[in-house]
Amino acid sequence: MARIARWTALAAAALLVAGCGGGSSDDGKETGEADRSADSSTSSPSSGTTSQLPASLTSQKLGWGRCKATSDSPAPGSDWQCATLKVPLDYAKPDGETIGLALIRSKATGGRHIGSLLFNFGGPGGSGVSYLPSYATTVSKLHERYDLVSWDPRGVAASEGVRCRSDQAIQAAESVDATPDDSTEQQAYLKDSADFGKGCEKAAGKLMSHVSTTDTARDMDLMRQVLGDRKMHYFGISYGTELGGVYAHLFPKNVGRLALDAVVDPSADTVGHAKNQTRGFQRALDDYFTSTGQDPKQGSQKIVDLLKRIDAKPLPTSSGRKLTQTLAVTGIVLPLYSEQSWPALTSALKAAEGGNGSELLSLADSYNDRDASGHYGTTTHSQRVISCLDDRQRPTPEETKKRLPEFEKISPVFGDYMGWDTAGWCHNWPVSGQYDNPEVSAPGAEPVLVIGNTGDPATPYEGARKMADELGKDVGVELTWKGEGHGAYGSGSDCVDSTVDSYLLTGTVPKDGKVCS
């Protein structure tokens, strides 16, 4: 079972890359902060818990070299370099065992170098090493003055990546109904969830308890020191916004320029996130129907009826596999990430109504990171290992069934799936979760730019204001875009792009509450 929506940005990577590039930036004078950060290569590290790490870690030299191809992506061009950073397996034992994190960078292309700009593209569980080269054209203006840097967080891809299940077992699990209708289907659903957790425990071993967002935020600060940056400059998308907020809380004095786009609501718990996303995807679906001249309520009911028919009898596809109800819902979700992909949804729904599930299955495979040969990537495995270590809340099946009417009221299309997901995602998970919601308050930090998109399906717009408020007075600064799709930067708004570029390049902080139409 793959979660149709967590805070995933990378699952829709092709859609995000298709967005327009950055807009114009402010060529005015640098602020004082930019002047200070420009000499980061010679400045001493600022205070924070990572300063208590041994010199063997904080003073390590990275062996940058030519990047190699991976099983999921070809080798990038010669302007990209890769290295491995050593970090503690357990930050409570900084002198103990270490693990390696895969890093990638491309040095700034112009003059007046500011420092490193770290990127996390979401998931959790997405590979920054694989994705950053394809994103570089979107941030070409930022690349002129920043070294672009990303990494595979612990437990992800080249950084001790976790694979909980074989390709064959994943495909076999596609027959499990993620919206069980009776006790037999419920038992099968929960057993599949528990079995997945056992597979993760076997694959990850002792790493299973050390892949939390807090661990990764600490890795980021060690990365900052080893890269030679006095302040952390960071661009987080989707789940990357939660990671950025946790970093700001742990290391407020080390915050330089943090831009958070497609913002996760830090005040929501597991059930709250599920409701937020149910609302966000239904809102995007309603906008889709409106754009095609259909009544949203009638259009949604038509999809509900289609899903019921598929639940009773999965649709045939050209591959020979069957399109199940769960795969159909996943296929509907993917094109909602980008307005440019709405025509693909129209075509896939029309084909499914005609009895052919091939197009919806292709969309679902893309979301589930499955290639044409039947090989699945590890993003959903890492996503689950990380999020289940973070989330303390474990709704029971009984509690979930009582809440289902609330979810179905929010969305007749997605409510049932998202409701059951709260029970199944971390069912009988081998390790306990760490918190109900992350602490992101960052008193004393430099201003953090928080970017919300009113039409965002996966991280609904309301989360941006919550993040800005919880970061604290004079820290969280909200920028709103009245648009569609997951994220705002690089999506076609010159207003958004120029505001973000000015903030990251010159330190110009917009007025809190600025709106880009």
N, C-alpha and C positions, 0 to 999 in steps of 0.2 A: 504493500500500500504506500503510495506516495502522497504526501500532503499537497492538496491543490494550491494552497496558499499559506505561506508563513509570512515572511517579509521578503520573499524571493524576488531579486532583481535579475540575477544571472540566468534564471530559467527562461527569461524572455530577452536574453542578451541580443539576439539578432534584431529584435524589435527596437531595443534601446539604441543600438548602434545606428539604426536607420534614421534616427532623429537628426535634425539639422545641427550644424556645428555652432561653436560659440560666437557671440556677437561682439560688438566693439567694447573696448575697455577704456577706463579713465586714464589718460596719460599725464595726469597731474603729478604733483610732487609726492614723494613718499611720506608716509606718516612716520612718527618716531619709531613705532614698532618695526616697520619695514627696515629702517636704517639699522636698528639693533640686530634684527635677524639676518641681515645680509652678511654679517661677519661670523655666521654660525660655525664655520669650519674651524675657527680658532677659539671659540668661546667655551667655557667650562659648563658641565651639565648642571642644571638647576636641581633643587631639592625634590625628593620623591622617594617612594619606597625602593625603587630600583637602584638608588644610590647606595643601598646597603648590600648590593650584590658584590661578589668577589671581582677583583680586577681582571681575572681570567675571562670574565664575561663582558664587563663594561669596557675593557680596553682591547677586545678582540679585533683583529684585522680581517675584513671580509675579502675573500679571494674571488673578486669579480672576474668572470670569464664569459665566453660565448655561450649563449643559451642553447640547450638541446631540445629536440622535438620530444613530445610526450605522447602517450597513447591517445590523448584527447585533442592535441593541437600540434601543428608543425612548428619548427623552430622559427622564431621571429628574425627580423633582419639584423645586420651587424651593429646597428646603433643601440641594440638592447644587450644588456649584460645580466648575468645571473650569479647568485652567490648563496651560501648557506649561513644562517645566523644560529649560534648556539644559545639556547635559553634553558632555564631550569625546568625539569619536569614538574616539580612541586616548589612553588615559591616559598613555602614554609621551610624548605630545606635548600636554600640557595647554593650551598656548597655540594649538593648531592648530584644525582644523575641529571644529565642534560639530554635534550632532543634537538633536532635540527629543523629550522624553518626555511623554506625556499623563498628567496627574494628575487625580484626583477627590477631593473631600473633603466631609464634612458636619460642621459645627462641633458641639462638645459641647452636649448639650441641658440640662445642669444646671450646678450650681456646683462649686467646688473643682476647677478645671480642672487636669489633670495635664500634658497636652501632646498630641502626635499619636500615634496608634496606626496603624502601617503594616500592611497586609495583603498577602500573596501567597498565592493560592489554589491554586497548583500548575501542573502541565503537565509540563515547562516550556512556555510558549507561551500560557497563559491570559490573558485580558484582565481585569485588575482593575477597569478603568474601567467595563466593562459589567456586572461581576458584583457589585461591592460594594453597590450600592443594594438588591439583592434579598437580601443577607445581613444587612442592618442590623437586621432584626427579631430575628435570632438573637443579636446582640451588643448588644441594647438597653441592658442594664445598663452595659456598657462605654462606650456612646455618651454616657451621662450625664456622664462625666468626661473623655472623650477626644474629640478631633477624629478621626473615622474617615477614613483616607487610604489610597488604593491608586493603582496606576499600571499602565500597559502597559509592561513592560520593553522594552528595546531589541530591535528586530526583531519586535515583537508588535503586532498590530492598529494602533492609532492612533500608535504610536511606531515609525515606519519599518517597519511590518509587512511581512513577506516572504510572497509568494505564488509558489510554485515551479511551479504547474501550473494549467491552466484546469479549470473544472468538467467540461467534456467529457472531457478527458484523464484526470481522476481517475476518472470513471465507467467509462471504457474500461479502466482498469487494474484494475477489480474482477474481471476475468476471469483475472488473473494468479494462479497458485496459490502461496500463501506457504508451503506445505509440499510442495515439489516431489518427485515420485515417480520421475522419470527425468531423464536429461541434458537433454532438450529443455525440460522444465518448469524445471529449474535455470537454464539459460541465460536463459530468459525472465524468471525472477524476478530474477536478478542484473542483467540489462540494464535492467529497469524501475527497480531501485534506483539504478543509476548514472545513468540518465536523469533521475531525480528530483533527484539532486545537481547535475547540470548546470543544471537549471532553477532551482534555488535560487541557484547561483552567478551566473547571468545576472540574476536578479531582485534579489539582495542587493548585488552588486558588492563594493565595499571594506568594506561593513558585515559581510560574511560572516565576517571574522576578528575581529570586535569585538562579539560578542553572547554571550560566555561568562558563566557564573555569577559569575566573579570581576569582570568588567566591571560586572555588575548590582549586585553588593555594593558596589562603589565608588560607583555611582550612588546607592545608598541613603544612603551617608554624606553625599554632597553634598546630597541631598534633606533629610536631617536638619538640616544647617546652614541651608539656605535657609528651611526651615519654622520655624526658631528654636528647635529643641530641643537641649538640652545633652546629653541621652542618647537612645539609640534604643530606643523601645518598639515591639514588633513581634509580629505573630501570623502564623506561617507554617504552611501546610497542605500535606502531600504534598511535592512538589518544593520548596515554600516552606520546608521544614525544612532541606533541603540549603543553600539560599540563606542561611537564617538562621545555619547553622553556619559557612559561609564568611565571612559578615559578622563573626561573633564572633571568628573567627581573625584577620581583617585589622584589626579595630578593637576589641580587648578592652576598652580603657578607655572606649569609647563605649557599651558595652552597658548598657542600663537593664533593662527587663523584656522578655525574649524568651520567648514561648510557642510551642513546636513540636509540632504535632499531626499524626498519621499519618506517622511518621518514616522517612525514607530511611536505610538503613544506609550510613554514610559509609566503612566499611571494605571494602565490596564493589566489585569491578571490574565491567566490562560483563557477563561471564559470571556472576559472582556475583549481580548484580542480577537477571539473567534467571532463575537458579535460585531465588532468593528469591521472586520473583513467581510462578513456576510452582508453588512450594510453597504460597504464600499463596492463590492462586485455587483450587487443588485442595482446600485446607483449607476454604475457604468453600463450595465445592461439596459437600464431604462433610457440612458442617453443614446445608446446605440439604436434602440427601437425608434426613438424620436427622430434621429437623424435619417432614418429610412422611411419616415412617414407612417410608422405603425404606432398604435396605442400600446404603451409599455405594459399595461395590465393584461391586455389581450395577447401580446407577444409572449409574455412570461408564461401565461397559461398554456399557450401552444407548446412551449418548450417542456413544461411540466408533463403534459400529455405525451409528448415524444419520449421523455425519459421513462415514463411508466411503461410504455410499449417496449422500450429497450430492456428495461428491468425484467419484463416477462419473457422476452425473446431477443437476445443480443443480435446485433446486425452483422451480416457478412461483410467482409472487406476483400480487397484485391490481394492482400497478403495471405489470406487463408485464416488469419486470426479473427476473433470476434470482437466487435465493439460492445463492451459492457456498459451498464449505466454509469459506473464509476469512471471509466475512461471517457465516456461521452461528456460528463460534467467537466472533467479536466480539459478536454478539447475545447469546450465552450469558454473556459476561463482564459486560456492563453491569449487569444486575440483581443481580449478586453484590456490587456496591458498597454495597447497602443492603438490610437484612433486610426492610424494608417493600416492596421490589420483588420478593421471591421469588415471590409469586403470579403476577406477569407472566411469570417464567421458566417456571413450571408450564404456563401457558396457551400460551406460544410453543412449548415442546417438544411439547406434545400436538398442536398444529396441524401442526408439522413432521412428526411421526410419521404424521399423516394425509395428508401430501403437500402441505401448504400452507405456504410459507415466508414469508408476509406479515408475521407478528408478529416473527419473528426478524430479518427485514430491517429492520423499523421500529426495533427496538432497536439494530441495528448502525448505522443511519443517525444515530440520536441520538448514539451514541458518536463517529461519524466527523464530526459537526458538519454534517450535510446537512439542509437544510430541504425542505419539501414541493415547492418549485419546482425542486429539483435543484441549488441553490446550496450550496457547501461553504464553511465558515468557514476561517480561516487557522491555527487552533490547531495542527493536526498539522504544518503547514509550519514554523511557528516552533519547535515542539517539536524537530523533527529538526535544524534549523539550530543550535539552542542545544546540544542534547545531543551532536551529532557534533563540535562545537568543544570541548566539555568532555572527551569520552571519547577517550583515546589508543588504547585497545585496539581492534584491528580483526581479529576472528577470520576466518580463511579458510574457504571452503566445505569444504575437506578436514578442517580442525580441527573444524568444526561437525559434520560427519557422524560423526566419531569420538565426539563428545560426545552425540549424539542418544540413545543408550541410557540415559545418565545422566538426561537430561531426561524421557524416557518413563517411567523408573522412578519419578521424582518425581510425574508426573502423566500418566496415559494420555490424558487429554482435551487438556491444554494443552501438554504437553512438546514435541511435535513443532513446534508453531508457535513457541513461545518459543525453542527451540533454533535454528531457522532464522533467527529474527529477529536473533540476535547476528551472523550473517554478512551479512544483507541490509540492516540498518538504515543503516549508514554505509559500504556497499560502494563502493569507488573514490571516496570523498568528496573534494571539491576542496581541503579544508584539513585539516591535521593536528590531532589532538586534543591537549589540554593536560595531562591527568593520568590516571592509572589510577583513582585515587579522590581525593576532595577532602580538603584539610587543614582540620580544624575545631577543632583544639586551641586553647583560648582562656585560657591562664593569666592569672590576675588579673582576669578578668571577673566581673561580678555573677552570681549564680545564674541559670541558664537552665532553664526548666521544659520537660521532654521528656515527651510524652504518648503512650503506646502502647496499642493496642487488640488484645486477643488474637485477635480474629476478623477483623482487617484483611486483605483479599485483595491489595491493590495494594502496600502497604508493610507487610510482615509484622511482627508484634509484636517479634521479636528485634532489629530495627533500632533500637528505642528505647533499649535498654540499651547497644547499641554506640555510639550517638550520645552518651548521657550519659557513658560511659566516656571517649570520645575528646575530648569537650569539656574534661575534666580534673577532678581532685579538687576538690571544693567548688564546681564550676561546674555540671556536669550533674546535674539532679535529676529522677528518673524518677517518673512517675505512671502507674499501670496501670489500664485499664478492661477488665473481663471482658465484652466485648460483641461485636457483629457490625457489619460495614460498614467503610467507609473513613473513618477519623477517629473521634474520641470526643466532642469538645466539641459541644454542641447536638444530641446524638443520643439524649437521653432519660435521661441519668444526672444526677440532682441533685448527686451526690457529685463527679462530674467538673466540672460547670459551676460549682459553688460554690467548688471548689478553684482552678480557673483564674481565676475572677472575683476571688477574694481575693488571688491573686498579682498580677494586673494592676492591681487597684484600690488595694490597700493595701500591696503588697510582701511579703505573707505567704508565705513559702516553706514548702511542705509537707515532711515528712520524706521523704528519698530512699527510694523503694520503696513508697510508699503505694499501696494497692490499692482500687479502687472496684468492687464486685460488680455 
